[in-house]
Amino acid sequence: MSDPRGDHEQPEATARWGWRFHHLGIPTDEPREGEVYLAEYGMYVSGFPTSPYGVEWMRFEPGSPVDPLIRSVPHIAFEVDDLDAALEGKTLIGEPSSPSPGVRVAMILHNGMPVELLEFESGDRPENLAPDE
């Protein structure tokens, strides 16, 4: 276990491990404007493309195959350089997957909260995209 951090200090995930904040996923039961349906997951997502803070809303259909914890508890997501290395010693919620080309994701459990880790192929990282992408 790490030493307690001071109020002014960044969390270990960003300060020491180099993880980068990606988004905050919040489950909701309310339909939201601009929802996109992800059939494989039985869920709708919205907000992420336009949120200056990286907030993503998630609404699940009954019978969604997504783990009940993820359907009911908000999660924070970090971009990592090496997903396999980041998963070492962590408790997984389900198996790593690739929800879209060039992206690998996994959910881990920390103190009863899901934490999402994302790895992007180098060409798919935001700083490598052309301005109109």
N, C-alpha and C positions, 0 to 999 in steps of 0.2 A: 504494500500500500504506500502511496506517495505521502509526503508531508503535506499538511494542510496548506492551502495557498492563501495569500493575502487578497484583500478586496481589489487591489489594483493589478493583480497578476492574471494572465490569461490561463485557461484550463490546459492541462497537460496535453490533451489531444491536439491543440493548436501550437502551443509553445514548444513542446518537446518532440512530439511525433510528426509535426508538420502537416496535420490534416487541415483542410480548408472548408469553412462553412459553405454548404450548398443550399439547403432549404430547411424549413420547418414544416412538417406534414401534420395537418390537423384533421382528424375524423369529424364528419358532420352528417346529420340526417337531412339537412335542408338542401334542396337543389340550388345551384348557384349559376349565375350567368357565365357563359363561355365554357361550360363543362365539356370535357372530352371523355368519351367512353372507351375503356380498355377492356374488351371482351374477355381476354385471357384471365383477367383478374376479377371480373365481375364488379368493376368499380368505375366511378367517374372522378376525374381530377380537374381542378380549376385553380386559377389565381397565379400559379407560378410564373407564366410568361410575362405578366404585367406587374407583379409585386416588386417594388423596389427593395423589399426586405426578405425576399425569398420564401414567402408564405405560400404553401400549397394546400388546398382543401381537398379532402378525399371523402367521397360518398360511396358506400358499398351496397350492392344488391344483396337481398337475402340469399344465402347459399354461396356467397363469394368464397373462393378457396383461400383467400388471404387469412393468415393467422388471426384469431380473435383478438389477441393483444394489439396488433397493428390496427385492427378495425376500431378499437375503442380508446387507445391511448395515443396522444401526440408523440411524434418522433422528431428527432433532429437528424439531419443528414450531413455527412462530410464527404468531400472528395479526397481520395487517397491515391498515391502514386502506384502502390502495389497492394491490390486487394488481398492476395494470399498472405502476404506478410502481415497486413493489418489484422487479419483474422486469427493469427496465432495466439493461443491462450484465451480466446474469447468464446462465449457461449452463443452458438448460432440459433436463430429462429428460422427454421427452414433451411433450404439449400441456396447457395449463390445462384443467380440467374442472369440472363441477358434480356432485359425488357425491350431493348432496341439495339440496332447495329452499333457496334463500337462502344457499348456500355456494359459493364458487369457490376452487379449490385449484390449486397448481402445485408441481412438484418442481424444485429447482435442484441443481446439482452444485457442491460446494465441497471442494477438496482430497481428492477421491475419495469424499466422503460425500454422500448425498442430504440435502437440507434441504427440508422442506415449508413452504409459505406458504399461509395460509388467510385469505380475506376473507369476512366475514359481512355480510349486509344488516343495516342498523342495527336493524331490529325483531327480528332473530334473535340478537342478541348476548346473552349470559347476563344482563347487568344489566337488560335490557328484558323478560325473561320473567317471567310471574306466578309466585308461589312454588310453585304446584302443577305447573308445567311442567317 
